[in-house]
Amino acid sequence: MLDESTKQQVKQYFERIKNPITIQLYSGEHEKREELVSFLNDILSLSPLIKLENSNDLSDGLRFSILSNGNPTGIHFSGIPMGYEFTSFILAILQSGGNPIKLEEGILSAVSKLNGEFRFETFISLDCHNCPEVVQTLNSFALVNSNISHNMIDGAMYPDLVKERNIQGVPAVYLNGERFLSGKAEASVIFDKLLELYSVPSAIDSNEEMESPKQIYDVTVIGGGPSGVTAAVYAARKGLNTLVIADRLGGQVKDTLGIENIISIPYTTGPELTHVLADQLDKNQIKKKENVRVQKIEPGQIKIIHLNTGEKIHTKTVILSTGAKWRELNVPGEKEYVGKGVAYCPHCDGPFFKDKDVAVVGGGNSGVEAALDLSGIVKSVTLVEFGDKLNADKVLLDKVASSPNIKTLIKAQTTEIQTGEDKVTGLTYKDRSTEQISTIPLDGVFVQIGLVPNSSFVKDLVATNRFGEILVDEKCKTNVDGIFACGDVTNTPYKQIIIAMGEGAKAAISAFEYLLHAA
């Protein structure tokens, strides 16, 4: 199944395996079982430290587990992990084989102390670029705590189970049989969800913190997108002791599939650009804390940053570059039915709506692009726009005009997402010209109405405008001494990657000047 180029690349990775790995294949019948066995045999051929073992436990024919040194790791796969999940599978083997787990130590320490039984299941699509992050995070959790198990389930291979649980979006995560979360989620989000539901021990206790030497950074950048990475690189090149705190490197850019407007780079993708950003941080030897979330910042000459792991970071200056996230409609039926007909990623969730009727709310570039993407999969798309016209680029509008299964509604205010029998059944809107209320029968709603800044954790610290954007001056200074901000989280106009990078450079130089005068 694997081509020779892929085999050679994986073989090089497998040279890092330290502990013997057993892939335990459960018995059972499935039309794809022979294909799975062929795939696993390809994997076996790439390392003498990997062997295949048949289990007498009856399953569905597509389930297998990973053992390390003959011991269960808690990692299971139901399906053939190709597509985007191939990386998750290879990484699971490497980490089970003794390679480091690439999650923040504070999170792993806290998760390792969890008591009780935690049976995670993640339904994925092999075409979903958001799913691997969830799968890899939960696999890591299983490796550090024997109370945790995780099973990746390819929804396409288990249509009856998908229908039984009414799954209409991926990733869909279940914990002990109950829905845990739906949609894109970084490790920090999953960890925070565990914090909400369970008593998760802190990564450190107060005694440990008191006994440990206090390191004071010159600059701490919060955020790992284009503006944050640029700020960190510029600060490090000025000789400043720099730390980056990010729930995930790449930020929103990581979810962008095609980028064609960065001057000197004719074309790249979000994942490719994210890799370049991470590489540049490493080359400049910049310290990182990934997969963690900042809860609050204490101002002062030395600022104290509190993390969700219980850790505290001491720093002379802070650069806020936390970007933005998808804006929600905030209407009845939206939050309750995320993953059950309400979605935000047409690339990931579109295949679940094949030959069905859907709506896309939002008439900007992202909304129109989503409608065009979906039009090749679904039966029909209704494009719902609040304003008087669609506000997308002309080239996109021309494509919409020539797409027979896209219908457009303008001056339409979405008021409710209709639901029934645990699924989306329609969308209700008000015609802003006539005040008439109408309902469109639908199977799914994709929300594409822009962005909201990730500034809630500092709303009581720095000044923001009515949109929640952090107010900065021409040098990226906030109203708080020693705290700067840049990128999409600020009131800087035009949310573009190249502009965010420029603002990141400006913020770092401003922080450098501040430290010069403070010395």
C-alpha positions as CSV (number, residue, x, y, z in Angstrom):
1,M,0.0,0.0,0.0
2,L,2.9,2.4,0.8
3,D,5.0,3.7,-2.1
4,E,8.8,3.2,-2.0
5,S,9.5,6.9,-1.2
6,T,7.2,6.8,1.9
7,K,8.7,3.5,3.0
8,Q,12.2,4.9,2.9
9,Q,11.2,8.0,4.8
10,V,9.3,6.0,7.5
11,K,12.2,3.5,7.7
12,Q,14.5,6.4,8.7
13,Y,12.1,7.5,11.4
14,F,11.9,3.9,12.7
15,E,15.6,3.9,13.4
16,R,14.7,5.9,16.5
17,I,12.7,3.1,18.0
18,K,14.2,1.9,21.3
19,N,11.6,-0.5,22.7
20,P,10.1,-3.5,20.9
21,I,6.7,-2.7,19.5
22,T,3.8,-5.2,19.0
23,I,0.9,-4.4,16.8
24,Q,-2.0,-6.6,18.2
25,L,-4.7,-7.2,15.6
26,Y,-8.1,-8.2,16.8
27,S,-10.0,-11.0,15.1
28,G,-13.2,-10.4,13.2
29,E,-14.6,-10.0,9.7
30,H,-14.6,-6.8,7.6
31,E,-14.4,-6.1,3.8
32,K,-11.3,-4.0,4.4
33,R,-9.4,-6.4,6.7
34,E,-7.2,-7.7,3.9
35,E,-6.2,-4.1,3.1
36,L,-5.4,-3.4,6.7
37,V,-3.2,-6.5,7.0
38,S,-1.4,-5.5,3.8
39,F,-0.8,-2.0,5.3
40,L,0.4,-3.4,8.6
41,N,2.8,-5.8,6.8
42,D,4.3,-2.9,5.0
43,I,4.9,-1.3,8.4
44,L,6.5,-4.5,9.8
45,S,9.0,-4.6,6.9
46,L,10.4,-1.2,8.0
47,S,11.8,-2.2,11.4
48,P,13.0,-5.4,13.0
49,L,11.6,-4.0,16.3
50,I,8.0,-4.2,15.2
51,K,6.0,-7.4,15.1
52,L,2.4,-8.3,14.4
53,E,0.4,-10.5,16.8
54,N,-3.1,-11.8,16.3
55,S,-5.4,-11.5,19.2
56,N,-8.2,-13.9,20.0
57,D,-10.4,-11.1,21.2
58,L,-13.3,-10.7,18.8
59,S,-13.8,-7.2,17.3
60,D,-14.9,-5.9,13.9
61,G,-11.9,-6.9,11.9
62,L,-10.3,-3.4,11.7
63,R,-9.3,-2.8,15.2
64,F,-5.7,-3.1,16.4
65,S,-3.7,-1.9,19.4
66,I,-0.1,-0.9,20.1
67,L,2.0,-2.6,22.8
68,S,5.4,-1.5,24.0
69,N,7.7,-4.1,25.5
70,G,4.7,-6.4,25.5
71,N,2.6,-4.0,27.6
72,P,-0.5,-2.2,26.5
73,T,-0.1,1.5,25.8
74,G,-3.8,2.3,25.7
75,I,-3.5,3.3,22.1
76,H,-6.0,1.7,19.6
77,F,-6.9,2.3,16.0
78,S,-10.2,1.2,14.3
79,G,-9.6,1.6,10.6
80,I,-6.6,2.0,8.3
81,P,-4.7,5.1,9.4
82,M,-3.8,6.6,6.1
83,G,-4.5,10.2,4.9
84,Y,-3.9,12.8,7.6
85,E,-3.9,10.1,10.2
86,F,-0.8,8.3,8.9
87,T,1.3,10.7,10.8
88,S,-0.7,10.0,14.0
89,F,0.0,6.2,13.6
90,I,3.7,6.7,12.9
91,L,4.0,9.0,15.9
92,A,2.2,6.6,18.1
93,I,4.7,3.9,17.2
94,L,7.7,6.2,17.8
95,Q,6.5,7.5,21.1
96,S,5.5,3.9,22.3
97,G,9.0,2.9,21.2
98,G,10.6,5.3,23.7
99,N,10.8,8.6,21.8
100,P,9.8,11.9,23.6
101,I,6.2,13.0,23.8
102,K,6.0,16.4,22.3
103,L,3.5,18.0,24.7
104,E,4.2,20.6,27.4
105,E,5.7,18.9,30.5
106,G,3.2,20.7,32.8
107,I,0.2,19.2,31.0
108,L,1.7,15.7,30.9
109,S,2.6,15.9,34.6
110,A,-0.9,16.9,35.5
111,V,-2.5,14.2,33.2
112,S,-0.3,11.5,34.6
113,K,-1.8,12.0,38.1
114,L,-5.4,11.5,37.0
115,N,-7.3,8.8,38.8
116,G,-10.3,6.8,37.5
117,E,-11.1,5.3,34.1
118,F,-10.9,7.4,31.0
119,R,-11.9,5.7,27.8
120,F,-11.6,8.1,24.9
121,E,-12.9,7.5,21.3
122,T,-12.2,9.9,18.5
123,F,-14.2,9.7,15.3
124,I,-12.2,11.1,12.4
125,S,-12.2,11.4,8.7
126,L,-8.9,10.6,6.8
127,D,-9.4,13.9,4.9
128,C,-9.7,16.0,8.1
129,H,-6.6,18.1,8.7
130,N,-7.9,19.1,12.2
131,C,-8.3,15.5,13.4
132,P,-4.6,14.4,13.9
133,E,-3.9,17.0,16.6
134,V,-6.8,15.6,18.7
135,V,-5.8,12.0,18.0
136,Q,-2.1,12.7,18.8
137,T,-2.9,14.5,22.0
138,L,-5.1,11.8,23.4
139,N,-2.6,9.1,22.4
140,S,0.0,11.0,24.4
141,F,-2.3,11.2,27.4
142,A,-2.7,7.4,27.2
143,L,1.0,6.9,27.1
144,V,1.6,8.8,30.4
145,N,-1.4,7.4,32.3
146,S,-2.4,3.7,32.3
147,N,-5.9,4.8,33.4
148,I,-6.4,6.4,30.0
149,S,-7.1,4.6,26.7
150,H,-7.8,6.1,23.3
151,N,-9.3,4.6,20.1
152,M,-9.1,6.4,16.8
153,I,-12.2,5.4,14.7
154,D,-12.4,6.1,11.0
155,G,-16.0,7.2,10.6
156,A,-16.1,6.1,6.9
157,M,-15.5,2.5,8.0
158,Y,-18.2,2.6,10.7
159,P,-21.2,4.3,9.1
160,D,-23.7,2.5,11.3
161,L,-22.0,3.7,14.4
162,V,-21.7,7.2,13.0
163,K,-25.5,7.1,12.3
164,E,-26.3,5.7,15.7
165,R,-24.4,8.5,17.4
166,N,-25.6,11.1,14.9
167,I,-22.1,12.3,14.2
168,Q,-22.1,15.0,11.5
169,G,-18.7,16.6,12.1
170,V,-15.2,15.5,13.0
171,P,-13.2,15.2,15.1
172,A,-15.9,14.0,17.5
173,V,-14.5,12.8,20.9
174,Y,-16.3,10.6,23.4
175,L,-15.3,10.0,26.9
176,N,-16.7,6.8,28.6
177,G,-19.4,6.7,26.0
178,E,-20.5,10.3,26.4
179,R,-19.8,13.2,24.0
180,F,-16.8,15.0,25.3
181,L,-16.1,17.6,22.6
182,S,-16.6,18.3,18.9
183,G,-14.5,20.0,16.3
184,K,-11.0,21.3,16.2
185,A,-9.3,21.3,19.6
186,E,-5.7,21.9,20.6
187,A,-4.1,20.1,23.5
188,S,-4.7,23.1,25.7
189,V,-8.5,22.9,24.9
190,I,-8.7,19.2,25.7
191,F,-6.7,19.8,28.9
192,D,-9.0,22.7,29.9
193,K,-12.1,20.5,29.2
194,L,-10.7,17.9,31.6
195,L,-10.1,20.6,34.2
196,E,-13.8,21.5,33.9
197,L,-15.1,18.0,34.4
198,Y,-12.5,16.4,36.7
199,S,-10.2,17.3,39.5
200,V,-6.9,17.5,37.6
201,P,-3.9,17.9,39.8
202,S,-1.7,20.9,39.2
203,A,1.6,20.3,37.4
204,I,3.4,21.7,40.3
205,D,2.6,22.4,43.9
206,S,3.5,25.6,45.8
207,N,6.4,24.0,47.5
208,E,8.0,22.9,44.2
209,E,7.6,26.5,42.9
210,M,9.1,28.0,46.0
211,E,12.1,25.7,45.9
212,S,12.8,26.1,42.2
213,P,15.0,29.0,41.0
214,K,13.1,31.9,39.5
215,Q,14.0,32.6,35.9
216,I,13.1,36.0,34.6
217,Y,12.7,36.4,30.8
218,D,13.3,39.7,29.0
219,V,10.4,39.1,26.6
220,T,7.6,36.6,26.8
221,V,5.5,36.3,23.6
222,I,2.0,34.9,24.1
223,G,0.9,33.4,20.8
224,G,2.5,31.2,18.1
225,G,1.1,32.6,14.9
226,P,2.9,34.7,12.3
227,S,3.0,37.9,14.4
228,G,4.1,36.0,17.6
229,V,6.9,34.1,15.9
230,T,8.1,37.2,14.1
231,A,8.2,39.1,17.4
232,A,10.1,36.3,19.1
233,V,12.7,36.0,16.3
234,Y,13.3,39.8,16.3
235,A,13.6,39.8,20.1
236,A,16.0,36.9,20.2
237,R,18.1,38.5,17.5
238,K,18.4,41.6,19.7
239,G,20.0,39.3,22.3
240,L,17.0,39.2,24.6
241,N,16.1,36.1,26.6
242,T,12.9,35.2,24.9
243,L,10.1,32.7,25.6
244,V,7.1,31.8,23.4
245,I,3.9,30.5,25.0
246,A,1.4,29.1,22.5
247,D,-1.6,26.8,22.7
248,R,-0.4,25.7,19.3
249,L,2.2,27.0,16.9
250,G,0.9,28.4,13.7
251,G,-2.3,29.7,15.2
252,Q,-5.2,30.2,12.8
253,V,-2.8,30.0,9.8
254,K,-2.4,26.3,10.5
255,D,-5.9,25.8,9.3
256,T,-5.5,27.7,6.1
257,L,-5.1,25.3,3.1
258,G,-3.9,27.7,0.5
259,I,-1.9,30.9,0.8
260,E,-1.0,32.9,-2.3
261,N,-0.5,36.5,-1.0
262,I,2.8,36.5,0.9
263,I,5.2,38.5,-1.2
264,S,8.2,36.4,-2.5
265,I,6.3,33.1,-1.7
266,P,4.0,32.5,-4.7
267,Y,2.2,29.6,-2.9
268,T,2.3,27.8,0.4
269,T,-0.2,26.1,2.8
270,G,-0.9,26.7,6.4
271,P,0.8,23.5,7.6
272,E,3.9,24.2,5.5
273,L,4.1,27.8,6.8
274,T,3.6,26.6,10.4
275,H,6.6,24.2,9.9
276,V,8.7,27.0,8.6
277,L,7.8,29.2,11.6
278,A,8.6,26.4,14.1
279,D,11.9,25.8,12.3
280,Q,12.8,29.5,12.6
281,L,12.1,29.5,16.3
282,D,14.4,26.5,16.8
283,K,17.2,27.9,14.7
284,N,17.2,31.0,16.9
285,Q,17.2,28.8,20.0
286,I,14.0,30.4,21.3
287,K,12.5,28.6,24.3
288,K,8.9,27.4,23.8
289,K,6.0,26.3,26.0
290,E,3.4,24.8,23.7
291,N,-0.1,23.4,24.2
292,V,-0.7,25.5,27.3
293,R,-3.0,28.4,27.9
294,V,-2.4,31.7,29.8
295,Q,-5.1,32.3,32.5
296,K,-4.1,35.7,33.7
297,I,-1.2,38.2,33.8
298,E,-0.1,40.1,36.9
299,P,1.3,43.5,35.9
300,G,4.3,45.2,37.6
301,Q,8.0,45.8,36.9
302,I,8.3,42.0,36.7
303,K,5.1,40.5,35.2
304,I,3.8,37.1,36.4
305,I,2.0,34.9,33.8
306,H,-0.2,32.2,35.2
307,L,-0.6,29.1,33.1
308,N,-3.5,26.5,33.2
309,T,-1.0,23.9,34.4
310,G,-0.4,25.9,37.6
311,E,3.0,27.2,36.5
312,K,4.1,30.8,36.7
313,I,6.3,32.7,34.3
314,H,8.2,35.8,35.3
315,T,9.1,38.3,32.6
316,K,10.1,41.9,32.2
317,T,7.9,42.5,29.1
318,V,5.0,40.7,27.4
319,I,4.0,40.7,23.8
320,L,0.3,39.7,23.2
321,S,-0.1,38.0,19.8
322,T,-3.0,35.6,20.5
323,G,-4.8,36.2,17.2
324,A,-8.4,35.5,16.6
325,K,-10.9,32.6,16.3
326,W,-14.1,31.9,14.3
327,R,-17.0,34.1,15.4
328,E,-20.1,32.3,16.5
329,L,-23.7,33.2,15.6
330,N,-24.9,33.0,19.2
331,V,-28.3,31.9,18.2
332,P,-30.4,29.0,19.7
333,G,-29.3,25.6,18.4
334,E,-25.8,26.6,17.4
335,K,-23.6,25.5,20.4
336,E,-25.8,22.6,21.3
337,Y,-25.5,21.0,17.8
338,V,-21.8,21.5,17.0
339,G,-20.8,18.2,15.4
340,K,-24.5,17.3,14.9
341,G,-25.2,19.5,11.9
342,V,-23.5,22.7,12.9
343,A,-19.9,23.1,11.6
344,Y,-17.2,25.6,11.1
345,C,-14.8,23.7,8.7
346,P,-16.2,22.8,5.3
347,H,-13.0,20.9,4.4
348,C,-13.3,18.6,7.4
349,D,-17.1,18.2,7.7
350,G,-18.3,18.6,4.2
351,P,-18.2,14.9,3.3
352,F,-20.7,14.1,6.0
353,F,-23.3,16.1,4.1
354,K,-23.0,14.4,0.7
355,D,-26.1,14.8,-1.3
356,K,-27.8,16.8,1.5
357,D,-29.0,20.4,1.8
358,V,-26.8,22.8,3.7
359,A,-26.5,26.6,4.4
360,V,-23.4,28.7,4.8
361,V,-23.9,31.8,6.9
362,G,-21.5,34.6,5.9
363,G,-21.0,36.3,2.5
364,G,-17.4,37.3,2.8
365,N,-14.5,35.5,1.1
366,S,-14.4,32.6,3.7
367,G,-18.2,32.1,3.4
368,V,-18.3,32.2,-0.4
369,E,-15.2,29.9,-0.6
370,A,-17.0,27.5,1.8
371,A,-20.1,27.5,-0.4
372,L,-18.0,26.7,-3.5
373,D,-16.2,23.9,-1.8
374,L,-19.4,22.4,-0.5
375,S,-21.2,22.7,-3.9
376,G,-19.2,19.8,-5.3
377,I,-20.3,17.5,-2.5
378,V,-23.8,18.5,-1.3
379,K,-27.1,18.6,-3.0
380,S,-27.6,22.3,-2.5
381,V,-26.0,25.3,-0.7
382,T,-27.9,28.3,0.6
383,L,-25.5,31.2,1.1
384,V,-27.0,33.5,3.9
385,E,-25.7,37.0,4.2
386,F,-26.8,39.6,6.8
387,G,-25.7,42.6,4.6
388,D,-27.1,44.1,1.4
389,K,-24.7,42.1,-0.8
390,L,-22.0,39.4,-0.8
391,N,-18.6,40.9,0.1
392,A,-16.3,38.4,-1.5
393,D,-13.8,39.0,-4.3
394,K,-15.2,39.2,-7.8
395,V,-13.5,36.0,-9.0
396,L,-15.4,34.1,-6.3
397,L,-18.7,35.8,-7.0
398,D,-18.4,34.9,-10.6
399,K,-18.0,31.2,-9.7
400,V,-21.0,31.4,-7.4
401,A,-23.1,32.9,-10.2
402,S,-22.1,29.9,-12.4
403,S,-22.8,27.3,-9.8
404,P,-26.4,25.9,-10.3
405,N,-26.8,24.4,-6.8
406,I,-25.9,27.6,-4.8
407,K,-28.7,29.9,-3.8
408,T,-28.0,33.3,-2.3
409,L,-30.1,35.1,0.4
410,I,-29.1,38.7,1.3
411,K,-30.4,41.0,4.0
412,A,-31.1,37.8,6.0
413,Q,-30.5,37.7,9.7
414,T,-30.1,34.2,11.1
415,T,-32.2,33.9,14.2
416,E,-32.2,30.2,15.0
417,I,-30.9,26.8,13.9
418,Q,-33.8,24.4,14.0
419,T,-33.3,20.9,15.4
420,G,-35.1,17.7,16.0
421,E,-34.4,14.1,16.7
422,D,-30.8,15.0,17.7
423,K,-30.0,16.7,14.4
424,V,-30.2,19.9,12.5
425,T,-33.4,20.3,10.5
426,G,-33.4,23.9,9.3
427,L,-32.4,27.5,9.6
428,T,-34.7,30.3,10.5
429,Y,-34.0,33.9,9.3
430,K,-35.5,37.3,9.3
431,D,-35.7,39.2,6.0
432,R,-34.4,42.6,7.1
433,S,-36.3,44.4,4.3
434,T,-39.7,43.0,5.1
435,E,-39.3,41.7,8.7
436,Q,-40.7,38.4,7.5
437,I,-39.6,35.3,9.3
438,S,-38.9,32.2,7.2
439,T,-37.4,28.7,7.8
440,I,-35.3,26.8,5.2
441,P,-35.3,23.0,5.6
442,L,-31.7,21.9,5.9
443,D,-29.4,19.1,7.1
444,G,-26.4,21.3,8.1
445,V,-25.2,24.8,8.8
446,F,-21.7,26.0,8.2
447,V,-20.8,29.3,10.1
448,Q,-18.4,31.6,8.3
449,I,-19.0,35.1,9.8
450,G,-15.5,36.3,10.5
451,L,-13.3,36.4,13.5
452,V,-13.3,37.4,17.2
453,P,-10.0,38.4,18.9
454,N,-8.6,36.0,21.6
455,S,-8.3,38.7,24.2
456,S,-10.7,37.6,26.9
457,F,-7.9,36.6,29.3
458,V,-6.6,40.2,29.4
459,K,-9.9,42.1,29.1
460,D,-9.5,43.4,32.7
461,L,-5.8,44.2,32.2
462,V,-5.4,46.2,28.9
463,A,-7.7,48.5,27.1
464,T,-9.8,47.0,24.3
465,N,-12.4,48.4,21.9
466,R,-16.1,47.3,21.5
467,F,-15.0,44.4,19.3
468,G,-12.6,43.1,22.0
469,E,-9.5,44.1,20.0
470,I,-6.5,45.2,22.1
471,L,-5.9,48.9,21.6
472,V,-2.3,49.7,20.6
473,D,-0.4,52.8,19.4
474,E,1.9,53.1,16.3
475,K,4.6,51.2,18.3
476,C,2.3,48.4,19.4
477,K,2.2,49.7,23.0
478,T,-0.9,48.9,25.1
479,N,-2.0,51.2,27.9
480,V,0.0,49.0,30.4
481,D,3.7,49.7,30.9
482,G,5.8,46.9,29.4
483,I,2.9,45.1,27.7
484,F,2.8,45.2,23.9
485,A,0.4,43.6,21.4
486,C,0.4,42.7,17.7
487,G,-1.4,40.9,15.0
488,D,-5.1,40.0,14.7
489,V,-5.8,40.4,18.4
490,T,-5.3,44.2,18.1
491,N,-7.1,47.1,16.5
492,T,-4.6,47.2,13.6
493,P,-6.7,47.2,10.4
494,Y,-6.5,44.5,7.7
495,K,-6.1,41.1,9.2
496,Q,-3.5,39.7,6.8
497,I,-0.5,37.4,7.4
498,I,2.0,39.8,6.0
499,I,0.7,42.7,8.1
500,A,0.7,40.5,11.2
501,M,4.4,39.7,10.6
502,G,5.3,43.4,10.2
503,E,3.4,44.2,13.5
504,G,5.3,41.4,15.2
505,A,8.6,42.9,14.2
506,K,7.5,46.3,15.4
507,A,6.3,45.0,18.8
508,A,9.7,43.3,19.4
509,I,11.7,46.4,18.5
510,S,9.4,48.5,20.8
511,A,10.0,46.0,23.7
512,F,13.7,46.2,23.1
513,E,13.6,50.0,23.3
514,Y,11.5,49.8,26.5
515,L,14.1,47.5,28.1
516,L,16.9,49.8,27.1
517,H,15.3,52.7,28.8
518,A,14.3,50.6,31.8
519,A,17.8,49.4,32.4
